[in-house]
């Protein structure tokens, strides 16, 4: 007996409209938005078949039994549990482990009367919500097909919900009413949870005030989200119907919009007659590149930020795509700040750029290509930061060596058995060399006594047959230690080399 969940009322609206006597939520309070398909009255014959979406009504005689198995019952997908004639105070609320709401009602409430009220309420609400959906289809979806613009669609949705309605396209916000106060950063972060993989394109915040956001997608591509803020609880189902229709209408409008085409990096850097980019690369200019994985930021947002930042400083830019990264190239780096560019991008999107790679400036088209390669390499090793290429250049070089593992094994072999003692000696050697062979500083970094450090160094020297006065041998040891710390080695991955 499953019905269309789009026409189902929420647990909150059912309780608020049907339970006239005193009631209280003692568990799962944040899940009151769950849908109710139809009520199931628990009887002495057992639960019967649970299909999900039911609001379980529990007579007083069965309350203890149900509470004892509440965890298993909640796994069936029910919308909520209503306990009749159970006092709130005797219950151990901390022991109620259920995502769905668990409600207790006063002893004076009659179960059978309540069941009939719930049935009548659900039937009435389905009719009302179905009629509303038909109205919204005409007001929003049909209007979008007819060519109405996004500001008017948002305004119509705002008039129905009575809240602030926002279209968020990678940080570019369109508001209705357009004179309303912008959402706060905290509100936008909550709304953007609809774009997370786990949320299935929907996010809500119970409030007060209440918030609801839905993903806007078209053609299998994410195009942003619509969100309504400062909503009233008593209009929960209506608001959800409005926002679902608005998301569909906005998707229709955006599908008609021209797609922003960002050229591949290979095309931008191609040396061929008539290339639309070759003239941009002044042979006297020194071009520098930034590579970043933008995530939810739309290409047109990135273009607008790049255009604003470069034109405001009297310079220019070229935007390209390489694999999963965007590459921004600009000349006259002395007139341009990458830090300011990233800060502006984060301000536009309200989502900080977590990692990026920076290439060094070089002249001409060949120099631009070199800087782009450096920026992409730096991005691959950024590790959640903005990484200049020069900070990872040695790592990139070492990773390119074809026989690096053999080189490291030949010099560190006796210390590569993976035991804690040998790992301790490897770390001691690494820190000692990184400290410029300053025993006092190395001991401080390792948080050991100087005599302990000297003992470890002597032990490592004996095992490796090392002469500290031999500059070539010390250089080779340092290089071997660096190779060994790369991914896939003993120190880099916790396993043996090779």
C-alpha positions in Angstrom: 0.0 0.0 0.0 2.8 2.4 -0.9 1.7 5.9 -2.1 3.5 8.7 -3.9 5.8 10.2 -1.2 5.5 13.6 -2.9 1.9 13.9 -1.6 2.6 12.7 2.0 2.5 14.9 5.0 5.3 15.1 7.5 5.3 13.7 10.9 5.3 17.2 12.4 2.2 18.3 10.5 0.3 15.1 11.4 1.1 15.5 15.1 0.5 19.2 15.2 -2.9 18.9 13.4 -4.2 15.7 14.8 -3.0 15.3 18.4 -5.0 17.9 20.2 -3.9 16.6 23.7 -0.5 17.2 25.2 2.4 15.4 23.4 6.1 15.6 23.4 9.0 14.3 21.3 11.5 12.3 23.3 13.8 11.0 20.6 14.7 11.7 16.9 13.5 15.3 17.1 15.5 16.4 14.1 13.7 13.9 11.8 10.2 15.3 12.1 10.3 16.1 8.4 10.0 12.3 7.6 7.0 11.4 5.4 4.0 9.5 6.7 2.4 7.1 4.1 -0.3 5.6 6.4 -0.7 4.7 10.1 -0.2 1.2 11.4 -1.9 0.4 14.7 0.1 -2.1 16.8 -2.1 -4.9 18.1 -1.6 -8.0 20.2 -1.2 -10.0 17.0 2.1 -8.3 16.2 3.4 -5.6 14.0 2.4 -7.0 10.7 4.4 -6.1 7.6 6.4 -2.9 7.8 7.0 -1.3 4.4 8.5 2.1 5.5 6.8 5.4 6.0 4.3 4.2 8.6 3.5 6.2 11.7 3.4 3.4 14.4 0.7 3.9 17.0 1.4 2.0 20.2 -1.3 1.2 22.8 -0.3 1.5 26.5 -0.1 -2.3 26.9 2.6 -2.7 24.3 4.8 0.3 25.1 7.4 -1.5 27.2 7.7 -4.2 24.6 8.2 -1.7 21.8 10.7 0.4 23.6 12.8 -2.7 24.3 13.0 -3.3 20.6 13.0 0.3 19.4 16.3 0.0 17.6 15.3 -2.8 15.4 11.9 -1.2 14.7 13.5 2.0 13.6 15.6 0.1 11.0 12.4 -0.8 9.1 12.0 2.8 7.7 9.1 3.9 9.8 8.3 7.6 10.0 7.8 7.7 13.8 6.5 6.0 16.9 3.6 7.4 19.0 3.3 5.9 22.5 -0.2 6.3 24.0 -0.8 6.8 27.7 2.9 6.8 28.6 4.3 9.4 31.0 7.3 11.3 29.8 9.2 11.4 33.1 9.6 7.6 33.8 11.3 7.0 30.4 15.1 6.9 30.0 15.4 9.2 27.0 19.1 8.5 26.6 18.4 4.9 25.9 16.1 5.6 23.0 18.2 5.0 19.9 16.0 5.9 17.0 16.5 8.3 14.1 12.7 8.7 13.6 10.8 10.7 16.2 9.5 8.9 19.3 6.4 10.7 20.7 4.5 10.3 23.9 0.9 11.5 24.3 -1.3 12.1 27.3 -3.2 9.2 28.8 -6.5 10.9 27.9 -5.8 10.5 24.1 -7.8 7.6 22.5 -5.8 5.5 20.1 -8.6 4.5 17.8 -10.0 8.0 17.5 -6.5 9.3 16.8 -6.0 6.7 14.1 -9.2 7.8 12.3 -8.1 11.4 12.6 -4.7 10.6 11.0 -6.4 8.7 8.1 -8.7 11.6 7.4 -5.9 14.1 7.7 -3.6 12.2 5.3 -6.3 12.0 2.7 -7.1 15.7 2.9 -3.5 16.7 2.8 -2.8 14.5 -0.3 -5.6 16.3 -2.1 -4.4 19.7 -1.1 -0.8 19.0 -2.0 -1.8 17.5 -5.3 -3.8 20.6 -6.2 -0.9 22.8 -5.1 1.5 20.9 -7.4 -0.8 21.5 -10.3 -0.8 25.2 -9.6 3.0 25.3 -9.2 3.4 23.4 -12.5 1.5 26.2 -14.3 3.1 29.1 -12.3 6.7 27.9 -12.5 7.4 25.0 -14.9 5.1 25.9 -17.7 6.3 29.5 -17.3 9.9 28.4 -17.6 9.1 26.5 -20.8 7.4 29.6 -22.1 10.6 31.6 -21.6 10.2 33.5 -18.3 13.5 34.5 -16.7 15.0 33.3 -13.4 14.4 36.5 -11.4 10.7 36.2 -12.0 10.6 32.5 -11.2 12.4 33.2 -7.9 10.0 36.1 -7.1 7.0 33.9 -7.7 8.4 31.2 -5.3 9.2 33.8 -2.7 5.6 35.1 -2.8 4.3 31.6 -2.2 6.7 30.6 0.6 6.9 34.0 2.3 10.6 33.5 2.8 13.9 34.5 1.1 14.5 32.4 -2.0 18.0 32.1 -3.4 19.5 30.7 -6.5 23.1 29.8 -5.8 25.3 29.0 -8.9 28.7 28.3 -7.5 28.7 31.3 -5.3 26.8 33.6 -7.7 23.6 34.5 -5.7 20.3 35.6 -7.1 17.8 36.7 -4.5 14.1 37.2 -4.3 12.9 39.6 -3.0 16.0 41.3 -4.4 16.0 43.9 -1.6 16.1 41.2 1.1 19.1 40.8 3.4 21.5 38.2 2.0 21.8 34.8 3.7 24.6 34.5 6.3 27.6 32.4 5.7 26.2 29.8 8.2 22.9 29.7 6.3 24.7 29.2 2.9 26.9 26.4 4.3 23.7 24.6 5.5 22.1 25.1 2.1 25.1 23.7 0.2 24.8 20.5 2.1 22.3 19.6 -0.7 25.3 19.3 -3.0 27.0 16.7 -0.8 27.0 13.2 -2.1 25.2 11.8 1.0 22.3 14.3 0.9 20.7 13.0 -2.3 20.2 16.6 -3.6 18.2 17.9 -0.5 19.1 19.6 2.7 16.9 21.1 5.4 17.4 22.8 8.7 14.6 22.5 11.2 15.2 26.0 12.6 13.8 28.2 13.8 13.9 29.7 11.3 13.6 26.8 8.9 15.6 26.3 5.7 15.3 24.1 2.7 17.6 23.6 -0.3 17.5 21.4 -3.4 20.0 20.7 -6.1 19.4 22.1 -9.6 20.5 19.6 -12.2 20.0 19.2 -15.9 21.4 16.8 -18.5 23.2 14.9 -15.7 25.1 18.0 -14.8 24.9 19.8 -11.5 24.0 23.5 -12.1 23.7 24.9 -8.6 21.0 24.9 -6.0 17.8 26.7 -4.9 17.2 27.5 -1.3 14.5 29.1 0.8 15.4 30.6 4.2 13.4 31.8 7.2 10.4 29.6 6.5 7.5 28.8 8.8 7.0 25.3 10.2 3.3 25.1 9.5 4.0 25.3 5.8 6.5 22.6 5.5 4.8 20.4 2.8 3.8 23.5 0.8 7.3 24.9 0.9 8.8 21.6 -0.2 6.4 21.4 -3.2 7.3 25.0 -4.2 11.0 24.5 -4.1 10.8 21.2 -6.0 8.9 22.9 -8.7 11.3 25.9 -8.7 14.3 23.6 -9.0 12.7 22.0 -12.1 11.9 25.4 -13.6 15.4 26.8 -13.0 16.9 23.6 -14.6 14.8 24.3 -17.7 16.0 27.9 -17.9 19.6 26.9 -17.4 19.5 24.1 -19.9 18.6 26.7 -22.5 21.5 29.0 -21.5 24.7 28.8 -23.6 27.3 26.6 -22.2 30.5 28.3 -21.2 33.2 26.5 -23.1 36.7 26.5 -21.6 39.3 25.3 -24.1 41.8 22.5 -23.4 45.2 23.6 -22.3 46.7 21.9 -25.3 44.7 24.1 -27.6 45.6 27.2 -25.7 49.3 26.5 -26.0 49.2 25.2 -29.6 51.7 26.8 -32.0 49.7 27.0 -35.1 48.6 29.8 -37.5 45.3 31.4 -36.8 45.1 30.1 -33.2 42.8 32.4 -31.3 45.1 32.3 -28.3 48.6 32.6 -29.8 48.3 36.4 -30.1 47.7 36.7 -26.4 51.2 35.4 -25.6 53.4 38.4 -25.8 57.0 37.1 -26.2 58.1 39.9 -23.9 55.6 39.0 -21.2 56.4 36.6 -18.3 53.4 34.3 -17.9 52.6 32.5 -14.7 50.0 29.8 -14.1 47.6 28.7 -11.3 46.1 25.3 -11.3 43.2 24.4 -9.1 40.5 21.8 -8.6 37.4 24.0 -8.4 34.9 21.4 -7.2 31.4 22.9 -7.0 32.4 26.3 -8.5 31.0 26.8 -12.0 33.3 27.7 -14.9 31.5 30.9 -15.6 32.1 32.0 -12.0 35.8 31.3 -12.4 35.8 33.3 -15.6 34.1 36.3 -14.0 36.5 36.3 -11.1 39.5 36.1 -13.4 38.1 38.8 -15.6 37.4 41.2 -12.7 40.7 40.7 -11.1 42.8 41.1 -14.2 40.9 44.0 -15.8 41.0 45.9 -12.5 44.8 45.7 -12.6 45.2 46.5 -16.3 46.3 43.0 -17.3 44.7 40.0 -18.9 44.2 36.3 -18.5 43.7 33.0 -20.3 41.6 30.2 -18.8 42.0 26.6 -19.8 41.2 23.1 -18.6 43.6 20.2 -18.1 42.1 16.9 -16.9 40.3 17.6 -13.6 42.0 21.0 -13.1 41.4 24.5 -14.3 44.5 26.5 -15.3 44.6 30.3 -15.1 47.5 32.0 -17.0 48.3 35.7 -16.6 51.2 37.9 -17.6 52.6 40.9 -15.7 52.6 38.9 -12.5 54.0 41.9 -10.6 50.6 43.6 -11.2 48.6 40.5 -10.1 48.2 38.7 -6.8 47.3 35.1 -6.7 46.5 35.3 -3.1 44.0 38.1 -3.8 42.5 36.1 -6.7 41.9 33.0 -4.5 40.5 35.2 -1.7 38.1 36.8 -4.2 37.1 33.4 -5.6 36.4 32.1 -2.1 34.4 35.2 -1.3 32.3 34.7 -4.4 31.6 31.1 -3.7 31.7 31.2 0.1 33.8 28.0 -0.2 37.5 28.4 0.3 39.7 26.9 -2.4 41.3 24.0 -0.5 44.3 23.4 -2.7 46.0 24.9 -5.7 49.4 24.8 -7.5 51.5 27.8 -8.6 53.9 27.8 -11.4 56.9 30.2 -11.8 56.8 33.0 -14.4 58.5 32.5 -17.7 58.5 34.5 -21.0 56.4 33.7 -24.1 54.3 30.8 -25.2 56.9 28.2 -24.2 57.2 29.9 -20.8 53.5 29.8 -20.3 53.5 26.0 -21.1 56.3 25.4 -18.6 54.5 27.4 -15.9 51.3 25.5 -16.5 53.1 22.1 -16.2 54.7 23.3 -12.9 51.3 24.5 -11.6 49.6 21.2 -12.4 52.5 19.2 -10.7 52.3 21.5 -7.7 48.5 20.9 -7.5 49.1 17.1 -7.5 51.3 17.5 -4.4 49.4 20.3 -2.7 47.8 18.2 0.0 45.1 20.7 1.0 47.1 23.9 0.6 48.2 26.5 -2.0 51.6 25.0 -3.1 54.3 26.9 -5.1 56.1 24.6 -7.5 59.5 25.4 -6.0 58.3 23.9 -2.7 57.7 20.5 -4.3 60.2 20.6 -7.1 62.7 18.3 -5.5 59.9 15.8 -4.8 58.8 15.9 -8.4 62.4 15.4 -9.6 62.9 12.4 -7.3 59.7 10.8 -8.4 60.9 11.0 -12.0 64.0 8.9 -11.3 63.6 5.5 -12.8 66.1 3.7 -10.5 65.4 5.7 -7.3 64.3 2.7 -5.3 67.4 0.8 -6.1 69.5 3.8 -5.2 67.9 4.1 -1.8 68.0 0.4 -1.1 71.7 0.2 -1.9 72.5 2.9 0.8 69.8 2.2 3.4 69.4 -1.6 3.1 70.4 -2.5 6.7 67.8 -0.1 8.0 64.9 -1.3 5.8 63.6 -4.3 7.7 60.6 -2.3 9.0 61.3 -2.8 12.7 60.6 0.1 15.1 64.3 0.4 16.0 65.4 0.7 12.3 62.6 3.2 11.6 63.9 5.2 14.6 67.4 5.3 13.1 66.0 6.4 9.7 64.1 9.2 11.3 67.1 10.2 13.3 69.3 10.4 10.2 66.7 12.4 8.3 66.2 15.0 11.1 70.0 15.2 11.7 70.7 16.1 8.0 67.7 18.4 7.9 69.1 20.3 10.8 72.4 20.9 9.0 74.2 18.2 11.1 73.6 20.2 14.2 73.3 17.7 17.0 71.7 20.0 19.5 69.0 21.2 17.1 68.3 17.6 15.9 67.9 16.4 19.5 65.5 19.2 20.1 63.4 18.3 17.0 63.3 14.7 18.0 62.6 15.5 21.7 65.5 13.3 22.9 68.7 13.9 24.9 71.8 14.8 22.9 73.5 11.7 24.1 70.7 9.5 22.8 71.0 11.2 19.5 74.7 10.6 19.3 74.2 7.0 20.2 71.7 6.5 17.4 74.0 8.2 14.9 76.9 5.9 15.9 74.7 2.9 15.5 73.5 4.0 12.1 77.1 4.8 11.0 78.1 1.3 12.0 75.3 -0.4 10.1 75.7 1.8 6.9 79.5 2.0 7.0 79.2 5.7 6.8 81.9 8.3 7.0 80.5 11.7 7.9 83.6 13.5 6.5 82.9 12.1 3.0 80.8 14.8 1.4 79.7 12.6 -1.5 78.6 9.8 0.9 76.6 12.2 3.0 74.9 13.7 -0.1 74.1 10.2 -1.3 72.6 9.4 2.1 70.5 12.5 2.1 69.2 11.7 -1.4 68.4 8.1 -0.4 66.5 9.3 2.7 64.5 11.7 0.5 63.7 9.0 -2.0 62.7 6.6 0.8 60.2 9.2 2.2 58.3 9.4 -1.1 54.9 7.6 -1.5 55.3 3.8 -1.9 58.4 3.5 0.2 59.1 2.3 3.7 58.6 5.7 5.3 56.1 7.0 2.7 53.7 4.1 2.7 54.6 1.9 5.6 55.8 -1.0 3.5 59.0 -2.2 2.0 60.7 -0.6 -1.0 59.7 -2.2 -4.3 
